[in-house]
Amino acid sequence: MPQYKKLHILVATFSWGVLLSYLWMAPRAYDRMSRGYGDFSNFYTAGKILQRGQGKQLYDLALQTQVQNEFSEASALRNRALPYMRPPFEALLFVPLCHFPFARAYAIWVVLSMFLVGVTAAYLRSRIPGLAATPWWVYCPLCFSFYPIVFGLILGQDAALVFFLFGLATVKLLEGQDLRAGFWLGLSLIKFQLVLPLLFILFLKKQFRALAGFSLVAAILGTVSLWVVGVKGLSAYPAYLWRLNEKGAAAAIYPSVMPSLRGLVQGWTDPLRPIHSLEMITAALSLALLLWAARQWPTSSARTSKVYLAGLAIVFLATLLAGYHEFGYDLSLVFPIALLAATAGCDDGSLDRTTRRALLFSAAALLCPPLYLLLISAARLNLMAIPLLCLAWGLARAVKIWAAAQANAELFHSATGWSRALADKTLEPTIVPLG
């Protein structure tokens, strides 16, 4: 928009400045991560175990420590592996990378992840009209300076892959291809703690074609997992995850850095001593949030409408907030939502001042890298759940306003149609028989 050219220049300049600061820090980050201090070490460990034909022992922590000590300085110093917590089928992705030394495999994975982020961002912009309102020269640096995306890249996480799969599922839902959307959600089971709350909402909204697509892919991935770790290994997987959760900080699980309801509720206590009553409170709040989000998603509306898109965005925000193991890099999924909210807050004159402010302030907080750095340094990234909640609330207000305007427009068109029909009937020539 011409009237926002100065704002676009300001945002682009700030984003490029942030990107340059990332590039300045990149050599030091690479040096540390290539010595095993990042999350990629647990993926590489899983790939190594499968490469050696020990898939049945994939979730043996002693074996993971033994393998990880071979290449990870961090693991060797603490004599404890950073545990692999993903489903068995995902470990297959990392077997090819295990043919390279760890440092080179990490670099390859980061480059592949950057490519996925770029492809996903371009694909979303080409398919979601609201994103195209942001010029390319603003959109690209803003995307690659978005801290959750960069955080996931530095750690060697699989967040870029999750971003790619959720992006495809979103577009297919918007295009009315629910079965294909379900396929992509099925592949997103690599991060099942984010998928399961979404499935609950899909069930409530009777999106059975999407659930059918998901079920088919989930069955295939379950079979692959069974082949990888066997019946015993697969049945022991839930108990393995529960033990890691009980260990808390010993397994690098800190609620204080989880930007979710769990982080807000449990992030103020000792992670080595979980309080089970707080677990119940978190579960109750998460259920209430998911039920509320389901009510905000008008699935009967046209898939191309702002009402449907905003409702779907609320569902994704609720999914993130209700995710039991959600970390900073998982907020990569928020980038297009925050950008759409910022655009609506600036451009949409039909929204009231309160709604526009809620959208703008929450989007600005989520898109601001210095805020993430400040909260991470204070070990209080759980506070980022507040702008997520604020954004969901603002979008819910916007849905009501847009739905009311849409209903009024439909009523007007209907009344206009009846008026024209009545006028045409009145003006019909009357034929009077002669004689």
N, C-alpha and C positions, 0 to 999 in steps of 0.2 A: 504494500500500500504506500503511495507517495507520501501521505501525511505522516507515516511512521519511518521515513527514510533515516532521520537522525537517530531514532531509537535503534533501528537495524544496524547502523554504523557503530553505535556505542556498544551494542551486544556483540557484534562481530569482532570489534577491537578488543574487548574484554576477553572473549573466547580465544582469540589468537594469542593474547598475552598469557592466558592460562596454559594453552598448548605449549608455548615456548618454555614455560616453567617446568612442565612435564618433561620436555625433551632435555632440559638442563639436568633434571634429576634421574633421567633414564639410565645412564651408565652405572650410577651407584645402586639403583634398584636392581638392575640386571646382575651386577656382581653379587648382591646378597641373595637374590632368588635362585641364581644358578648354583648356589651352594646349599640349596635345599631348604631355605627358610620360607618358601611360599607353598601354597596349596597344591601346586602342580606335583609336588613330591609324592603325594598320596595316589594321584592318578598314575604316575610313572611306576610306583610300587605295584599297583594292581596289574598294570600291563606286564611287568616283569614276572610276576607270579604266574600269570597265564602263559607267558612265553616259555616258562620253564616246565609247563605241564602240571602245575600244582593248583589248578583251579578249585579243586575240592577244599583247599585250605585257604581260600581267598580271604576269609574273615577271621583268620587266626592272627591275633595281634602279635604273638611272639614271632611268627614267620614274617609279618609285615615289618617288624622292627629289625629283624635280621637282614632283610632285603634292603630296607631303606638306609640302614647304616653303611651300606656299601657305597652310596653316592651322596648322602646327605650329611653335611657337617652338623646341621641342627639336630638331626635324629641321633647321631653318634654322641653329641655332647650331653643330651638328656637321656640317652639310651631308651628312647621310647618313640615309636613311630607316630607321625601324624596319621591317624587312622583313615582308611578308605571307607566311606559311608554310603557310596552310591550303589544302585542296584547292580547285579552281576553283569548284565548285558552291556552296560556302558564301559566296563573295563576292556572290552574287545576293541574299542576305538583307539586305545593307547598302546596296543601290542605293536603296530607298525613303528611307532615312535621309539620303542625300546630297542630298535636296531641302531639307534644313535646314542652317543653319550648324553648324559642327563642335561648338561648345559645347552647342547645343540638342540635336543628334543624340546626343551623349554622354549627356546627361541622360535623354533618352527611352529609350536603350538600358539604362541603369541601372535605370530604373523597370520596364521590361519584364522585366529579369533578376530583379529582386526579386519580381515577380509569379510568375515561373516557379519560383523557389525556394519560395515559399509554397505554390503549388499542388502541387509535388512532395512537399514535406514532409507536407502534409495527406493526399495520396493514399497515400503509403507508410504513414502511421500508420493509415489506415483499412483497409489490406490486409494488413499484417504485424502479427499479434497481439502480438508482443513489444514493439513500439513503443507500443502503446496502454497499456502498464503505466505509462508516464510521463504524468502529468497534463498537460492542455493548457497550463496556466499555467506549467509548467516547460518543456515541449517547445518552445513557440514562441520564447521569449527565448533558449533554449539554441541553437536552430537559427540564429537571426539574429545571435547573438554568436559563432558558430563561425568562427574566424579565416579558414580557407581560403575560406569562402563570402564573407565580407566583403572579403577581399583581391581575389577575382575581381571583385566588384561595383565596387570602387574603381578597379581598373585598366581596367574596361570590357571584361573578358574574356568569352569565350563559355562559361565554366565552368558557369553556371546552365543553359544549354541542354544541355550534356553531362550534368549532374546529372539533368535532366528525362528525357532519353532513356534513360540507364542505369537510372533508377528505373522507368520503364515496362517495360523489358526484364526487370528483376529480377522484378517482379510477375507478368509473363506466364509466366516460367519457373516460379515458385512455383505458378501456377494450372494448369500443364501445357499452356499454349498456346505451344508451342515455336516454331511457325511465326511467330506474331505477335511473339514475343520476337526472332526473327531479323530481322524488319522493323525494329524499333526499334534493334537493333544496327547494321543497315545504315546508318540515318540517323546513327548515332554516328560514322561515318567522318570527320566533321569533326575528330575527334581520333583518327585511325587508329592512332597509336602506342600507344594504350591498347586499341584493339579487336583488333589483330592477335594479341597474346599470348592474349587471351580466346578467339579463334577457334581457336588451336592447342589449347587445352585442350578446347574443344567437340569438336574433331576426335578427340582422344585418347579422349574419353568417348563417342564415337559418337552425338553429338546432331545427327543429320543433318537433322531437320526444322528446327531452329534455323539450321543452316548453309544450308539451302535458302532460307529466308526472307531471310537475310542476302544470299545470292548474287543474288536477284532485285532487291532494292533497290540493291545495289552496282552491278549492271549498268545500272540506270536512272540512277543518279548518275554513273556513268562516261560514259554517253551525254550527259548534261547538261554535264559537264565538257568533253567533246569539242566540244560546240556553243559553249561559252564561250571556250575558248582555242585550239581547233583541234588538229590532229594534232601539229604541231610543238611547240606550247606544252605539250601534255600529256606528250609524250615527253621534253621537256626538264625537266619538274618534278622527277624524282628527282635529276638532276644538280645542279639549283638548290639543293635541300635539302642535298645533300652538301657543296656549296661553303660554304653558310652554317655547316654544322657544323664544317668545317675552320677557318673564321674564328673560331669560338668567341666570345670576348668581343666582338669587333667586330660580331657579330650578336646580342648580348645573350643568349648561351648560356653560362651559368656552371654547371658541374657542382656547384660548392660549395653551390648553393641548390636542388639537385634532391633531394627526399626519396625517393630510390630507390637501387637497387643501383649504378647508374652514379654517383650522387652520393657514395656511400660509398667506392667504389673510385677514382674519378677526381677527386673534389672537393678533393684536396689538392695538385694540380699546377697549373702555369700554364695557364689556358684558351687562351692564344694559342699554346701548344706542346703539342698533344695527343700522348700517348704511346700508340702503337698496340698495344703489348703489354697495356696496361691495358684497351683496347677488347676484346681477346680474353678477358681474365679476366672482364670484365663480361658478355660474351655467354655464357660457360660457366656462370657463377653464375646468370644469368637462366634459362638452359635448365634447369639443375638445380632451381631453385625452381619453375618451371612444371610440371615432371614430378612433383615432390613434391606440389604443390597438387592436381594432377589425381588423385593417389592418395587425397587426403583428402576428395574430394567423392563421397559415396555416391549416385550418380544412381539406383540401384535402390530407394532408400528412398522412403517416402511424401513427396510434395511439401510437405505441411503439417507434417512432422516437424521438430523442432529439429536433427536430424542433417543433413537435407538443407540447411536454411537456413544452418547453421554452415559446412558444406562449401562452399556457394556463396560465403559471405563470405570464406573462405580463398582461393578462386579470384580474387575481385575484388582482394583485398590483393596476391596474387602478380602480378596484372596491373598494378597500380600500381607495384609495386616493379621489375618487369621493363620498364616503359615507358621508352623511350630518351630521350624529351623529356618529362619529368614535372616540373611545377613546383608551388609551394605551393598554388595555387588548385585544382589537380587533386585535392587531398585532400578537396574538397567531397564526393566520393563516399564518404568514410569516415564521415561523420556518422552515418548510421543503423547502421552496423556497430559503431562505438564505443559508441553508446547501447545497443544490444542486448547488447554484451559487458559493459557496466557493470551492466545489469539482471541478467544471468545471474550475474555475480560477486557481486552483493548477495543475490539471491533464491534461487538454485539450490543447495539443500543437498546434492544428489547429487554435486556437484563436490568434489574434494579441495582442500585449502588452497592448494597450489602453483598449481593451475589458476585458482582464484578470484583469487589475488593477481596472476597474470599478466594476467588479463582486466581487473581493476580498475586496476592501475597503468598499463598501456598505454592503456586507454581514458581515464583521467584525464589522461595526458600529451597525448593527441591532442585532447582537448576543452578544453585550458587555453590561452586566448589569450595570456597573458603569456609562456609558453614560446616561442611562435612569434615574438613581438616580440623576445625576447632572442636567439634564434638568427638572426633576420634581421639584427638590428643587428650581430651578429658575423660575418655572411655565412657561416653554418654551418647553414642549414636542411637540409642533407643528413643531419644527425644525426637528423632526424625519421623516417628510415628505420628506426631502431632500435626505437621503439615499434610501428611497423608490423610488423616481424619478430616482435617479442614477442607482439603480438596474434594473428598468424597461428599461432604456436606454441601459445599458450593455447587458441585455438579448436580446433586439432588434438587437443589433449589432451581437450577437452570432447567432441569428436565421438566419440572412442574410448569415453569413459565413457557417453555417451548411447546409443551403438550397442550396447554391452554390456548396458545396462539394458533397451533395447528388445528385444534378442534373448532375454534372460531372461524378459521379460514375455510374449513370443510363445510361448516354450517352456512357460511356466506355463499359459497359456490353452489351448495344445494338449493338455497333460497333463490339465488339468481336463476338457476336452471328451471325451477318451478315457475318463476315469474315469466320467463321467456316462453315456456310451454303454454302458460295461461294466455299470454298476449297473442301468441300465434293462433290459439284456438279462437280467441275473440275476433281476430281479424280475418278469419276464414270467410270467404264470400258465401252468402246464403242463397241457395238456388230455390226460387219460388216457381213452382209449376204453373204454366199458363193454361188458361181454360179451366 
